[in-house]
Protein backbone atom coordinates (compact mmCIF):
# COMPACT_ATOMS: atom_id res chain seq x y z
CA UNK A 1 0.00 0.00 0.00
CA UNK A 2 1.72 3.16 -1.25
CA UNK A 3 0.86 6.23 0.82
CA UNK A 4 2.38 9.70 0.49
CA UNK A 5 2.21 12.26 3.31
CA UNK A 6 1.08 15.56 1.81
CA UNK A 7 0.89 17.81 4.87
CA UNK A 8 1.10 17.82 8.64
CA UNK A 9 -0.17 20.71 10.74
CA UNK A 10 -1.45 21.60 14.19
CA UNK A 11 -5.16 22.40 14.49
CA UNK A 12 -5.85 24.60 17.50
CA UNK A 13 -9.21 24.95 19.30
CA UNK A 14 -11.48 27.59 17.79
CA UNK A 15 -11.64 29.39 21.15
CA UNK A 16 -9.03 29.48 23.93
CA UNK A 17 -9.43 27.38 27.06
CA UNK A 18 -10.22 29.58 30.09
CA UNK A 19 -7.43 29.81 32.64
CA UNK A 20 -9.43 28.10 35.38
CA UNK A 21 -9.74 25.00 33.14
CA UNK A 22 -6.10 24.80 32.12
CA UNK A 23 -5.24 21.98 34.53
CA UNK A 24 -7.29 18.85 33.81
CA UNK A 25 -6.76 16.10 36.37
CA UNK A 26 -6.68 12.51 35.17
CA UNK A 27 -8.78 10.16 37.26
CA UNK A 28 -7.29 7.12 38.95
CA UNK A 29 -8.64 4.73 36.31
CA UNK A 30 -6.96 6.81 33.57
CA UNK A 31 -3.60 6.19 35.19
CA UNK A 32 -4.04 2.41 35.24
CA UNK A 33 -4.28 2.14 31.43
CA UNK A 34 -1.19 0.40 29.97
CA UNK A 35 -1.64 1.45 26.33
CA UNK A 36 -0.65 4.88 25.02
CA UNK A 37 -3.32 4.82 22.29
CA UNK A 38 -6.33 2.78 21.18
CA UNK A 39 -6.20 3.42 17.42
CA UNK A 40 -9.22 3.25 15.15
CA UNK A 41 -9.71 3.85 11.41
CA UNK A 42 -12.99 4.72 9.69
CA UNK A 43 -13.17 4.11 5.92
CA UNK A 44 -15.55 6.24 3.86
CA UNK A 45 -16.37 5.51 0.20
CA UNK A 46 -16.96 8.34 -2.22
CA UNK A 47 -20.72 8.08 -2.64
CA UNK A 48 -20.84 10.96 -5.10
CA UNK A 49 -19.31 9.72 -8.35
CA UNK A 50 -19.59 13.24 -9.77
CA UNK A 51 -17.53 14.77 -6.97
CA UNK A 52 -14.48 16.57 -8.31
CA UNK A 53 -11.03 16.40 -6.76
CA UNK A 54 -11.58 19.94 -5.48
CA UNK A 55 -14.79 18.88 -3.74
CA UNK A 56 -12.98 16.00 -2.07
CA UNK A 57 -10.30 18.41 -0.85
CA UNK A 58 -13.08 20.60 0.54
CA UNK A 59 -14.07 17.65 2.72
CA UNK A 60 -10.59 17.67 4.24
CA UNK A 61 -10.90 21.41 4.87
CA UNK A 62 -14.25 20.74 6.57
CA UNK A 63 -12.62 18.13 8.81
CA UNK A 64 -10.00 20.65 9.91
CA UNK A 65 -12.53 23.39 10.58
CA UNK A 66 -14.82 21.13 12.58
CA UNK A 67 -11.98 19.57 14.59
CA UNK A 68 -11.00 23.08 15.63
CA UNK A 69 -14.54 23.70 16.87
CA UNK A 70 -14.93 20.39 18.71
CA UNK A 71 -11.55 20.79 20.43
CA UNK A 72 -12.88 23.87 22.20
CA UNK A 73 -15.35 21.52 23.94
CA UNK A 74 -12.95 18.59 24.42
CA UNK A 75 -10.11 20.91 25.41
CA UNK A 76 -7.90 18.27 27.15
CA UNK A 77 -7.44 16.66 23.74
CA UNK A 78 -5.60 19.79 22.57
CA UNK A 79 -3.21 19.83 25.52
CA UNK A 80 -0.21 17.90 26.81
CA UNK A 81 -0.05 15.19 29.48
CA UNK A 82 2.32 16.05 32.30
CA UNK A 83 3.65 13.71 34.99
CA UNK A 84 0.98 11.10 34.12
CA UNK A 85 -1.47 12.78 36.51
CA UNK A 86 -2.87 15.76 34.62
CA UNK A 87 -3.20 17.49 31.27
CA UNK A 88 -1.92 20.99 30.63
CA UNK A 89 -4.72 22.34 28.45
CA UNK A 90 -2.43 24.79 26.67
CA UNK A 91 -4.31 24.70 23.34
CA UNK A 92 -1.31 23.44 21.40
CA UNK A 93 -3.86 21.57 19.29
CA UNK A 94 -4.27 18.29 17.45
CA UNK A 95 -1.73 17.00 14.95
CA UNK A 96 -3.58 16.65 11.63
CA UNK A 97 -1.92 14.73 8.80
CA UNK A 98 -3.15 14.62 5.21
CA UNK A 99 -2.01 11.72 3.02
CA UNK A 100 -2.58 10.45 -0.52
CA UNK A 101 -3.15 6.75 -1.26
CA UNK A 102 -2.20 5.51 -4.73
CA UNK A 103 -5.01 2.97 -4.83
CA UNK A 104 -8.79 2.91 -4.90
CA UNK A 105 -10.54 2.25 -1.59
CA UNK A 106 -12.43 -0.75 -2.99
CA UNK A 107 -9.10 -2.37 -3.96
CA UNK A 108 -7.94 -2.22 -0.37
CA UNK A 109 -11.26 -3.40 1.07
CA UNK A 110 -11.53 -6.38 -1.27
CA UNK A 111 -8.66 -8.04 0.56
CA UNK A 112 -7.70 -5.86 3.53
CA UNK A 113 -4.08 -6.08 4.60
CA UNK A 114 -4.20 -5.71 8.39
CA UNK A 115 -0.55 -4.68 8.61
CA UNK A 116 -1.15 -1.88 6.09
CA UNK A 117 -3.79 -0.26 8.33
CA UNK A 118 -0.98 1.33 10.35
CA UNK A 119 -0.25 3.46 7.26
CA UNK A 120 -3.58 5.22 7.79
CA UNK A 121 -2.55 6.34 11.27
CA UNK A 122 -0.20 8.93 12.64
CA UNK A 123 0.72 8.12 16.25
CA UNK A 124 3.22 10.66 17.51
CA UNK A 125 3.37 10.39 21.31
CA UNK A 126 4.36 14.05 21.44
CA UNK A 127 0.69 14.87 20.95
CA UNK A 128 -2.46 13.86 22.80
CA UNK A 129 -4.48 13.83 19.57
CA UNK A 130 -3.29 12.55 16.19
CA UNK A 131 -5.64 12.47 13.21
CA UNK A 132 -4.81 11.36 9.68
CA UNK A 133 -7.05 11.81 6.66
CA UNK A 134 -5.93 9.57 3.77
CA UNK A 135 -7.34 10.31 0.31
CA UNK A 136 -7.80 7.39 -2.09
CA UNK A 137 -7.68 7.87 -5.86
CA UNK A 138 -11.42 7.19 -6.06
CA UNK A 139 -12.26 10.01 -3.66
CA UNK A 140 -12.72 7.70 -0.68
CA UNK A 141 -11.28 8.78 2.66
CA UNK A 142 -9.81 6.90 5.61
CA UNK A 143 -9.87 8.80 8.90
CA UNK A 144 -7.43 7.37 11.42
CA UNK A 145 -7.39 8.46 15.05
CA UNK A 146 -4.70 7.97 17.67
CA UNK A 147 -5.92 9.81 20.76
CA UNK A 148 -4.32 9.27 24.15
CA UNK A 149 -5.91 6.32 25.96
CA UNK A 150 -5.20 8.18 29.20
CA UNK A 151 -8.06 10.56 28.34
CA UNK A 152 -10.50 8.49 26.29
CA UNK A 153 -11.86 4.97 26.56
CA UNK A 154 -14.00 3.50 23.76
CA UNK A 155 -17.23 5.15 24.93
CA UNK A 156 -15.58 8.55 25.33
CA UNK A 157 -13.99 8.19 21.88
CA UNK A 158 -17.45 7.51 20.47
CA UNK A 159 -18.80 10.64 22.20
CA UNK A 160 -16.00 12.69 20.68
CA UNK A 161 -16.58 11.30 17.18
CA UNK A 162 -20.33 11.90 17.36
CA UNK A 163 -19.82 15.53 18.37
CA UNK A 164 -17.10 16.12 15.77
CA UNK A 165 -19.01 14.54 12.88
CA UNK A 166 -22.24 16.39 13.62
CA UNK A 167 -20.42 19.73 13.79
CA UNK A 168 -18.90 18.92 10.39
CA UNK A 169 -22.20 17.74 8.90
CA UNK A 170 -24.01 20.82 10.21
CA UNK A 171 -21.61 22.98 8.22
CA UNK A 172 -22.25 21.04 5.01
CA UNK A 173 -26.02 20.56 5.25
CA UNK A 174 -28.81 22.67 6.70
CA UNK A 175 -31.46 20.03 6.04
CA UNK A 176 -30.13 17.08 8.05
CA UNK A 177 -31.23 16.91 11.72
CA UNK A 178 -28.23 16.85 14.02
CA UNK A 179 -28.70 14.62 17.07
CA UNK A 180 -25.26 15.21 18.52
CA UNK A 181 -24.61 18.85 17.69
CA UNK A 182 -24.95 19.85 21.34
CA UNK A 183 -22.84 17.09 22.89
CA UNK A 184 -20.54 18.40 25.59
CA UNK A 185 -18.28 16.12 27.64
CA UNK A 186 -18.76 15.48 31.33
CA UNK A 187 -15.53 16.09 33.28
CA UNK A 188 -16.48 14.56 36.65
CA UNK A 189 -14.33 11.38 36.45
CA UNK A 190 -11.49 12.79 38.59
CA UNK A 191 -13.89 13.57 41.44
CA UNK A 192 -15.49 10.12 41.22
CA UNK A 193 -12.17 8.27 41.09
CA UNK A 194 -9.63 10.62 42.64
CA UNK A 195 -5.94 9.91 42.17
CA UNK A 196 -4.28 10.13 45.56
CA UNK A 197 -2.19 7.00 46.01
CA UNK A 198 0.71 6.04 43.72
CA UNK A 199 0.67 2.45 45.02
CA UNK A 200 -2.26 1.58 42.74
CA UNK A 201 -0.36 2.66 39.67
CA UNK A 202 2.59 0.56 40.80
CA UNK A 203 0.29 -2.42 41.35
CA UNK A 204 -1.20 -1.91 37.89
CA UNK A 205 2.24 -1.83 36.24
CA UNK A 206 3.24 -5.01 38.08
CA UNK A 207 0.03 -6.72 37.00
CA UNK A 208 0.39 -5.83 33.32
CA UNK A 209 4.06 -6.79 33.47
CA UNK A 210 3.05 -10.35 34.37
CA UNK A 211 0.52 -10.56 31.55
CA UNK A 212 2.78 -9.34 28.74
CA UNK A 213 4.92 -12.15 27.34
CA UNK A 214 7.79 -12.59 24.92
CA UNK A 215 6.96 -14.47 21.74
CA UNK A 216 6.03 -14.08 18.10
CA UNK A 217 2.57 -12.55 18.35
CA UNK A 218 0.33 -12.22 15.29
CA UNK A 219 -3.06 -10.57 14.72
CA UNK A 220 -5.90 -12.12 12.74
CA UNK A 221 -9.44 -10.90 12.10
CA UNK A 222 -12.26 -13.42 12.48
CA UNK A 223 -15.84 -12.48 11.58
CA UNK A 224 -18.91 -14.12 13.14
CA UNK A 225 -22.12 -13.43 11.23
CA UNK A 226 -25.64 -13.29 12.63
CA UNK A 227 -26.37 -16.97 12.03
CA UNK A 228 -23.13 -18.07 13.69
CA UNK A 229 -23.83 -15.90 16.72
CA UNK A 230 -27.37 -17.28 17.00
CA UNK A 231 -25.93 -20.80 17.00
CA UNK A 232 -23.36 -19.87 19.65
CA UNK A 233 -26.09 -18.41 21.85
CA UNK A 234 -27.99 -21.68 21.59
CA UNK A 235 -24.82 -23.60 22.50
CA UNK A 236 -24.38 -21.29 25.48
CA UNK A 237 -27.72 -22.39 26.93
CA UNK A 238 -26.43 -25.95 27.27
CA UNK A 239 -29.51 -27.03 25.36
CA UNK A 240 -31.93 -26.17 28.18
CA UNK A 241 -32.72 -22.56 27.26
CA UNK A 242 -31.97 -21.32 30.79
CA UNK A 243 -29.07 -18.99 29.90
CA UNK A 244 -29.90 -15.95 27.79
CA UNK A 245 -26.35 -15.14 26.72
CA UNK A 246 -25.56 -11.87 24.97
CA UNK A 247 -23.74 -11.95 21.65
CA UNK A 248 -20.52 -10.75 23.28
CA UNK A 249 -20.73 -13.38 26.04
CA UNK A 250 -21.44 -16.21 23.59
CA UNK A 251 -18.62 -15.27 21.23
CA UNK A 252 -16.22 -14.68 24.14
CA UNK A 253 -16.92 -18.12 25.62
CA UNK A 254 -16.51 -19.79 22.23
CA UNK A 255 -13.21 -18.02 21.56
CA UNK A 256 -11.97 -18.77 25.08
CA UNK A 257 -12.62 -22.48 24.63
CA UNK A 258 -10.77 -22.74 21.35
CA UNK A 259 -7.92 -20.43 22.38
CA UNK A 260 -7.29 -22.71 25.37
CA UNK A 261 -7.41 -25.78 23.12
CA UNK A 262 -4.93 -24.13 20.72
CA UNK A 263 -2.63 -23.35 23.63
CA UNK A 264 -2.68 -26.98 24.80
CA UNK A 265 -2.03 -28.24 21.27
CA UNK A 266 0.95 -25.91 20.86
CA UNK A 267 2.40 -27.39 24.08
CA UNK A 268 1.79 -30.98 22.92
CA UNK A 269 -1.10 -31.49 25.34
CA UNK A 270 0.36 -29.85 28.42
CA UNK A 271 -2.47 -28.28 30.43
CA UNK A 272 -2.36 -24.89 32.14
CA UNK A 273 -4.92 -22.87 34.10
CA UNK A 274 -6.60 -20.07 32.19
CA UNK A 275 -7.61 -16.53 33.08
CA UNK A 276 -9.98 -14.33 31.08
CA UNK A 277 -10.60 -10.65 31.73
CA UNK A 278 -13.30 -8.53 30.09
CA UNK A 279 -13.31 -4.74 30.09
CA UNK A 280 -16.59 -3.42 31.55
CA UNK A 281 -18.06 0.05 31.02
CA UNK A 282 -18.96 1.44 34.46
CA UNK A 283 -21.26 4.21 33.21
CA UNK A 284 -24.43 2.13 33.03
CA UNK A 285 -23.48 -0.13 35.93
CA UNK A 286 -23.09 2.65 38.47
CA UNK A 287 -26.12 3.56 40.57
CA UNK A 288 -27.18 6.15 39.64
CA UNK A 289 -25.79 5.83 36.12
CA UNK A 290 -22.85 7.99 35.14
CA UNK A 291 -23.17 10.25 32.13
CA UNK A 292 -22.63 8.51 28.80
CA UNK A 293 -20.67 11.63 27.82
CA UNK A 294 -18.18 11.22 30.66
CA UNK A 295 -14.62 11.81 29.56
CA UNK A 296 -11.99 9.40 30.79
CA UNK A 297 -11.56 5.67 31.30
CA UNK A 298 -14.65 4.74 33.28
CA UNK A 299 -13.90 1.06 32.84
CA UNK A 300 -12.84 -1.85 35.02
CA UNK A 301 -12.00 -5.50 34.39
CA UNK A 302 -14.13 -8.52 35.17
CA UNK A 303 -12.21 -11.79 35.50
CA UNK A 304 -13.06 -15.47 35.10
CA UNK A 305 -10.79 -18.43 35.81
CA UNK A 306 -10.63 -22.06 34.69
CA UNK A 307 -8.13 -24.61 35.97
CA UNK A 308 -7.92 -26.44 32.64
CA UNK A 309 -10.06 -27.80 29.84
CA UNK A 310 -10.43 -31.01 31.85
CA UNK A 311 -11.83 -29.10 34.84
CA UNK A 312 -15.41 -30.17 35.69
CA UNK A 313 -15.37 -33.03 33.19
CA UNK A 314 -19.08 -33.74 33.56
CA UNK A 315 -19.84 -30.33 32.06
CA UNK A 316 -17.32 -30.54 29.27
CA UNK A 317 -19.23 -32.59 26.76
CA UNK A 318 -20.30 -31.01 23.48
CA UNK A 319 -22.56 -28.08 24.37
CA UNK A 320 -21.66 -28.27 28.07
CA UNK A 321 -18.20 -26.74 27.82
CA UNK A 322 -19.37 -23.65 25.92
CA UNK A 323 -22.23 -23.25 28.39
CA UNK A 324 -19.83 -23.53 31.32
CA UNK A 325 -17.40 -20.95 29.94
CA UNK A 326 -20.12 -18.47 28.95
CA UNK A 327 -21.64 -18.84 32.40
CA UNK A 328 -18.30 -17.93 33.97
CA UNK A 329 -17.97 -14.90 31.72
CA UNK A 330 -21.54 -13.80 32.52
CA UNK A 331 -21.10 -14.18 36.28
CA UNK A 332 -17.80 -12.29 36.29
CA UNK A 333 -19.32 -9.36 34.40
CA UNK A 334 -22.50 -9.34 36.49
CA UNK A 335 -20.46 -8.87 39.68
CA UNK A 336 -19.60 -5.36 38.52
CA UNK A 337 -22.88 -3.75 39.56
CA UNK A 338 -23.88 -0.57 41.36
CA UNK A 339 -22.60 -1.80 44.72
CA UNK A 340 -19.26 -2.85 43.23
CA UNK A 341 -18.79 0.54 41.53
CA UNK A 342 -19.38 2.25 44.89
CA UNK A 343 -16.69 0.07 46.46
CA UNK A 344 -14.06 1.24 43.98
CA UNK A 345 -15.00 4.93 44.21
CA UNK A 346 -13.55 7.53 46.53
CA UNK A 347 -10.78 7.08 49.06
CA UNK A 348 -12.01 3.65 50.22
CA UNK A 349 -11.82 2.30 46.68
CA UNK A 350 -8.06 1.86 47.05
CA UNK A 351 -8.47 -1.32 49.09
CA UNK A 352 -10.83 -3.04 46.62
CA UNK A 353 -8.86 -2.02 43.55
CA UNK A 354 -5.46 -2.86 45.02
CA UNK A 355 -6.67 -6.31 46.12
CA UNK A 356 -8.00 -7.04 42.63
CA UNK A 357 -4.81 -5.94 40.88
CA UNK A 358 -2.67 -8.05 43.20
CA UNK A 359 -4.89 -11.10 42.61
CA UNK A 360 -4.48 -10.80 38.83
CA UNK A 361 -0.73 -10.24 39.24
CA UNK A 362 -0.48 -13.38 41.38
CA UNK A 363 -2.35 -15.45 38.81
CA UNK A 364 -0.29 -14.02 35.96
CA UNK A 365 2.94 -14.87 37.72
CA UNK A 366 1.87 -18.54 37.91
CA UNK A 367 2.18 -19.03 34.15
CA UNK A 368 -1.52 -19.07 33.33
CA UNK A 369 -2.94 -18.72 29.83
CA UNK A 370 -4.24 -15.16 29.91
CA UNK A 371 -6.80 -13.74 27.44
CA UNK A 372 -7.77 -10.09 27.62
CA UNK A 373 -11.11 -9.21 26.00
CA UNK A 374 -12.53 -5.78 25.27
CA UNK A 375 -15.72 -4.98 23.38
CA UNK A 376 -16.23 -1.91 21.22
CA UNK A 377 -19.66 -3.10 20.13
CA UNK A 378 -22.72 -0.84 20.02
CA UNK A 379 -20.69 2.33 20.44
CA UNK A 380 -22.09 3.86 17.27
CA UNK A 381 -18.90 4.05 15.21
CA UNK A 382 -20.80 3.06 12.06
CA UNK A 383 -23.14 6.03 12.58
CA UNK A 384 -20.33 8.61 12.35
CA UNK A 385 -21.27 10.73 9.31
CA UNK A 386 -19.29 13.88 8.53
CA UNK A 387 -21.71 14.86 5.77
CA UNK A 388 -20.77 12.43 2.98
CA UNK A 389 -22.21 9.18 4.32
CA UNK A 390 -21.46 6.53 6.91
CA UNK A 391 -18.26 4.45 7.00
CA UNK A 392 -18.15 1.20 5.05
CA UNK A 393 -15.67 -0.27 7.55
CA UNK A 394 -14.39 0.59 11.02
CA UNK A 395 -11.17 -1.21 11.89
CA UNK A 396 -8.76 -1.84 14.72
CA UNK A 397 -5.07 -2.44 13.95
CA UNK A 398 -2.57 -5.26 13.65
CA UNK A 399 -0.68 -5.70 16.94
CA UNK A 400 1.87 -8.26 15.71
CA UNK A 401 5.18 -8.14 17.52
CA UNK A 402 7.63 -9.96 19.78
CA UNK A 403 6.30 -8.70 23.10
CA UNK A 404 2.58 -8.52 23.74
CA UNK A 405 -0.27 -10.42 25.38
CA UNK A 406 -3.19 -12.48 24.19
CA UNK A 407 -5.78 -9.87 23.26
CA UNK A 408 -9.25 -10.02 21.70
CA UNK A 409 -11.02 -6.85 20.51
CA UNK A 410 -14.68 -7.35 19.58
CA UNK A 411 -16.13 -4.86 17.10
CA UNK A 412 -19.35 -4.45 15.15
CA UNK A 413 -19.70 -5.46 11.54
CA UNK A 414 -21.20 -2.87 9.21
CA UNK A 415 -24.64 -4.53 9.27
CA UNK A 416 -24.62 -4.43 13.06
CA UNK A 417 -25.62 -8.03 13.70
CA UNK A 418 -22.18 -9.61 13.35
CA UNK A 419 -18.96 -9.42 15.35
CA UNK A 420 -15.40 -8.89 14.17
CA UNK A 421 -12.92 -10.47 16.58
CA UNK A 422 -9.44 -8.98 16.23
CA UNK A 423 -7.30 -11.60 17.94
CA UNK A 424 -3.63 -11.34 18.82
CA UNK A 425 -2.03 -14.63 19.90
CA UNK A 426 1.35 -16.31 19.84
CA UNK A 427 1.93 -17.57 16.27
CA UNK A 428 1.99 -21.25 17.22
CA UNK A 429 -1.30 -20.90 19.06
CA UNK A 430 -2.83 -18.91 16.21
CA UNK A 431 -1.80 -21.60 13.74
CA UNK A 432 -3.41 -24.25 15.95
CA UNK A 433 -6.56 -22.15 16.25
CA UNK A 434 -6.87 -21.80 12.48
CA UNK A 435 -6.51 -25.56 12.07
CA UNK A 436 -9.44 -26.17 14.41
CA UNK A 437 -12.38 -27.22 12.21
CA UNK A 438 -15.04 -26.43 14.81
CA UNK A 439 -13.69 -22.90 15.25
CA UNK A 440 -13.35 -22.27 11.52
CA UNK A 441 -16.88 -23.56 10.90
CA UNK A 442 -18.32 -20.67 12.92
CA UNK A 443 -16.38 -17.76 11.46
CA UNK A 444 -14.60 -16.45 8.39
CA UNK A 445 -11.01 -15.22 8.28
CA UNK A 446 -10.50 -11.61 7.22
CA UNK A 447 -13.36 -11.39 4.70
CA UNK A 448 -13.83 -8.26 2.62
CA UNK A 449 -15.88 -5.68 4.56
CA UNK A 450 -17.73 -5.14 1.27
CA UNK A 451 -19.03 -8.73 1.33
CA UNK A 452 -20.41 -8.75 4.88
CA UNK A 453 -24.19 -9.30 4.69
CA UNK A 454 -26.02 -6.14 3.80
CA UNK A 455 -29.28 -8.03 4.17
CA UNK A 456 -28.72 -8.80 7.84
CA UNK A 457 -30.57 -6.48 10.16
CA UNK A 458 -29.60 -5.32 13.61
CA UNK A 459 -30.80 -7.53 16.41
N, C-alpha and C positions, 0 to 999 in steps of 0.2 A: 504494500500500500504506500504509494508515493504522496507525501504531504509536504507542502511548502509553507513555511511561516511567512505571512505577509506583513503583519504589524503586531506590536505589543505595546499597550499603553495602560496607564492607570486611570480608572474612572472614579472620580470622587463623588461623595453624596451631593445631591442637588442643594441641600441646605446644611449649614454647619451644625455639629452636635453641640448643644448647650454645655457650658462649663460644668454644671452640676451633674451631668451624665457622662463625663469624660472617663470615669473609672468604673468599668463594669466588672463586678466580681463573678468569677466562675463558681458554680456550686460544687459541693463535694463530689457528686456523681460525675461531673465534667472531668474532674482530675483523676478519676479512676480509669478513664478510657485509654487503652494502649495504642490505638491507631491514630496517626496524625490526620488522615483524611478517610472519608468513605466515598470514593469517587462514583459518579453516575454519569451516563451519557444518554441523551435523548435524540433520536434520529427522526428528522422531519422530511418527508418527501415534498417535492415541488408540485403542489396540486393544481397550479395554474400554468398550463403548458405554454400559454402566451406571454408569461412573465419574461421581461427582458433582463439582461444582466444587470442593468442599472436598478431595476426594481428589486432584484435579489439583494443588491448592495444596500438598498434602502432598508431592507429588513435588518441588516447588521447595524445600521445607524439607529434603528428603532430599539434594538436590544441595548445598545449603549446608553441611549437616552433614558430608557425605562429602568435600567440597572442603577443609574445615578439617582433616580427618584426613589426607588425601593430601598436603597442603602441609607437614605435619611431616616427611614423607619427602623431598619435592622442595622443600626449604627455600629454595633460591635463587629459586624462583618467587614467594616471598612477601617478597622483599627489594627493593633498589634498586640499579641499575647506577651505578657511580661511575667517572668518568674513562675509560670504555670499556675498562677492563682487569680489573675485578673487580665482584663484587656484595656489597653490604653486606646480609647476611642478618639484617635487623633485625626481622623478623616483622611488618612493617606490614600484610601480607596481600594478598589478591587483591581487585580491584574487581569486585563482583558486581552486575549490573543485572538487574532484573526488568521486563519489558515486556508489554503487552497488544496483540494484533493483532486488528483489527476485521474479520477474514475467517476463513474456514475454511482449514485447511492444504491440502485437496485443490484448492481454488480457485486457490491460488498455484501448486501443483505442476502443474496442468493446462497452464499456459502460463507457466513461470517467467520473471520479469523479472529479468535479471541485475543491473541497476543497483539494484534494490530489495533485493538481498541485503545490501548495506551497512547496511540498517536493522536487521538482526538481529545486528549487531556493535557493540560499544563498544570503541573503540581510543584510549584516553587514554594518551599516551606518558609520563605521570607515573607509571604503574604498569607493572611487569614483566608482570603477569597481569591480563587483562580477560576476564570471562566475562559473557555475556548470555543469559538464559533468556527466550524470547518465547512467551507463551501465546496460542494460536489459540482462536477461539470454539468449535471442535469438541473442544477438550481436547488437541489436538496441541501439541508443543513444539519450538521450534528452539533449539538450543544453539550459540551462536557463541563462538569463542575467538580472542582476539588476545593471544598470549603472545610475549614478546620473542624474535625470531629469533637474538639473540645467545646465547641459552641453549639453545634447542631447534631441531633440524632436524626433518624429517618423521618420521624413525624415533623420535627422542626424544619428539616430540609423541604418537606412537602409544603409546609406553610409558607416558607420563603418563595418557593417556585410558583405557588398559586397567586401570591400577591404580585410578584414580578410579572408573570404572564398576563394577568388581568390589567395591570397598568399599561403594558405594551399594547394589548389588544384594544384598550379604551382609546389609545391614541390613533389607532388605525381604522376603527369602526365606531360610529355613533349609534348604530342600530342594535348591536349585540348586547344583551343584558350582562352585566358584570357582577358575578356573585361574590368575587373576592377582592373587589376594588378597595374596600375599606378594611382589609385585614391589617391589624397592627399586632406585633408580638407582645406576649406577656413576659415580663422580666422578673417574676417572683421566685424563680428556682433557687437563687442563692439564699433567700430567707427561709425557704422550706427545707433545704439541705445545706446548712451553713458549713463552710470549710474552716475548721478550727483545730484540727489535730492531724499532724503530718504522718502519724503512725498508720493511718488507713491507706494513704498513698503508698507507703512502703510495703504494706501487706499486699496491696493490689499488684505492685511490681513483682513481688516474690511469687504471687500466684501465677501471673501470666508467664513468668520466667520458667515455671515448671511445665506449663502447657505447650510452650513453643519447643519444637524439636528440630534437630538437624536431619536432613534427608533430601531426597530429590522430589520436591512437591510439584504437582501438576494440577491444573484447573480444567475441568470439563463442565459442559452445560447439558443438563438432562431436562427434558420437557415432559411433564405429565399432563395429558389432556383431560377434558371433563369426564370422559368415560372411564379412564384409568383411575381418576380420583374417586369416582363413585364406587368402583370395584374395591379400592383400598379402604374406603369407609365401611363397606360391607364386611371386609375381612377384619376390620378393627372391632366389630361388634362381637366377634367370636362365634358368629352364626346365630346368636340369640336375640339380637336387636336391642340389647340393653344399653349399649354405649353409643351415644350420638356424637361421634368424633367430628371435629372440624376438619376441613381440608388440610390445614397446616399440620394438625396433630397426626392425621392418617399418613400423610406423606413423610413426616418426620420419623414416625415409628417404622415405616417401611424402609426408609433409607438407613436408619440406625441398625436394623436387623442385618441388612446386606453389607453395610460397611464393616460391622463386626465379623461377619462371615469372611469377607475379603481379607481382613486383618489376620484371622486365624489361618487362612489358606496361604498367605504370604509368609507365615511363620511355620509352615508345614504341620499345621494342626495344633500348635501350642496355644493354649487358652490364656486369656488375660481378662481381668475385670474391665468394665466399660463405664464411662461417665459421659453423660450428655448434659449440656446446658442450653437453655433457650432464652434469648433476650426477650424481656417482657416490658411493654409500655405501661408505665405507672399512671398515666393521666386518667384513664377510665377505671382503674382499679382502686384509686384513692377514694376516700369517702369524707367529704364530698369530692366529686371529680375535679381534677385539675384542668385548667384551660387547655383545649386542643392546640391553642396558639402559643403555648409556653415555649420559650426559647431554652435551649440547653439539652442535656442528656437525662431526661426523666425516665430512665430505664434501669432495670435490675435483671439479674439472671436467676432463672429457675434451674434446678438441677435434678437429674434422675440417674440412678446407679443400677448396674446389673453386674453380678459376679462373673458370669460367663454365659455363653449361649446354652450351656447344659444346665444352668440354674433353673430350678422349678421344672423339671423334665415333664411332669404331667401336663403342664400348660404349653409345652413347646411342640405341639403337633399340628402341622398344617396351619389353620387359621389361628390357633391358640397363641403362637409366639407373637404374631403381629398384634393381636388383641392385648397381650400382656405388656408389650412395649409401649403401645399407644396409651394404655391405662396409666403407665408410669409417667409418661410425658404429661398427660392430662392432670394427674394429681399434683405433679410438681408445679405446674403453671397455676393451678387453682389455689395453691397455698399463698400466692402473692395476691392477697385481697386487701380490703380497706384496713383491717387491723394490722396486717403485716406492714403496709406502707406507713402507718403511724409509728410502728416500732423502729423504722429506719430513718424517721424524721427527727430533726432537732438534735439537741446535745446528747440525748439518751440513745440515739440511733447508732452511735459509735460501737457500742457493745455488740448489737445484733449484726452489724455489717462486718465488724472485725472478725467475729466468730465464723461467719459464713466464708469470708475470704481465706481464713486459716484452714477451714475444713477442705476447701477446694485445693489449696496448696498441698495439704497433706495427702490427698488422694492423687494429685498429679505427680507427687514425688515418688509414689509407689508403682510407677510404670504402668499406669492404666491406659487403655485406649480412650482418648478424649475426642469428643466431637462437639464443636461449638456451632449452634444453630442461631440464625437471626432471620426474622421475616420482615420483608418490606412490602408485604401484600396489603392491598386495600388502602394504600396511602394516596391514591389519586394521581400518580405520576403520568398515567396515560390520558389524563384530562387536562394536562398543561398545554394550553393553546395561546401562543403569542399573537395570533391574528391571522395565521396562514394554515390552520388545521392542527390536528392532534398528532402526536408522535406515532410512527409506525412500529418503533421498537424502543424500549428502555432497557439499557444493559448495565450490568456490573462490569468488573474487569477481571483479567487473568492475573492470578496471584502466584504463578509458578515461581519457584525459587528453591534455595538450598537450606532455608531456615524459616519455618512457618509452623502452622498447626492445622489440624484437620478442621476445616471450616465449611459450613453449608449456608448459603444465602438463598432464601426463597423469595422469588419475585413473581409478579403477575405476568401472564401472557397478555397479548394485546386484546383478545376477546374477553378477558376477565375471568373466565371459568377454569383456566389451566394454571399450572405452576411451573416456573423455570427454577430449577435447582442448580445453582452455581456451586459446584463442589471442588474443594481443594484437598487432595489426599496425597500421601506418599505414592510415588509412581508404581511400585509393586502392588500396592493395595488397589490403586485405581485400575491397573491391568486386570487384577482378579475380579474386581467389581464388574468390569465391562464383559468379562467372560461368563458372568452369572446369567443363565438363561431366564430365570424367574424375574430378575431385576430388569433385564433388557426387554422383557415382554410387556412391561408396564410403562415404559418411557421411550422417548426417541433421543438420539444423541445429536446435539447441536443442529437442529433443523433450521431451515430458513425462516426467519420471522414472517416472511411474506406468505408462507404456506400454512401457518397456524390458523386453525379453523375459524373463518369469519362467520360461519353459520352458528357457532356456539354462543349461547347467550349467557349473561352473568347469572350465577346462582344466588 
